[in-house]
Amino acid sequence: MRLIDAQYMETPYYGYPRMTQILRRAGYEVNRKRVARLMRLMGIEAIFPRPRTTTATPGHKIYPYLLRHVPITHNNHVWSTDITYIPLPIGFMYLVAVMDWHSRFVLSWQLSNTLEMHFCLDALELAFAFGQPEIFNSDQGAQFTADPFTARLRQRNVRISMDGRGRALDNIFIERLWRSLKYEDIYIKEYLSVGALETGLDRYFRLYNYERPHQSLAYATPAELYFGNH
């Protein structure tokens, strides 16, 4: 699954036939059925531009995307959230994060071994310690369209925005965060346990927020931009 995940980050348009060939060329004796089963388990489908870690639920309210052609001009203008898959030798975990778009500051994150809504709600509550956004953007997954989640935003009069179906670029900044995280940390460290992963994620997000200059931020760190000391 680690190899499938890494390949998918590079070629999200590969389905299980091509993925099978890539694995065979790397020396792994796998058949299409096994690769298809693993990709279903991971929530990966080639027709979508990223892993389907979230899926829509009938009856949940879908909100329109509010950010097309909107300049992001200040901190807490827009926050966004997303879920990604983290491979481990013993299985896999799901990671959710909440990010401020203007500064790229990661406000909060949480891990879970299921895709139930509660760890996403926990991340949202932790993010509120920094304030609140004018607009909150997510995909149309069941976790983010669930009434307990959207209710917390409505209670604070936060405008809710949701990506179009299959439009990963609608949430591009957090998609870039996942790529950086996986190539700079997850794939290099190859964590062996949930405890080690949690420690590693805490270390990485501290580095990402407070130490790692970002070219797109004129080489400031997200913390310098978010807290106004740059």
Secondary structure, DSSP 4 states (H G I P E B T S, - for coil): -HHHHHHHHH-TT--HHHHHHHHHHTT----HHHHHHHHHHHT--TTSSS-------TTSPPPPP--TT----STTSEEEEEEEEEEETTEEEEEEEEEETTT--EEEEEEESS--THHHHHHHHHHGGG---SEEEE-S-HHHHSHHHHHHHHHTTPEEEEPPTT-GGGGHHHHHHHHHHIIIIIHHH---SHHHHHHHHHHHHHHHHHT--BGGGTTB-HHHHHHT--
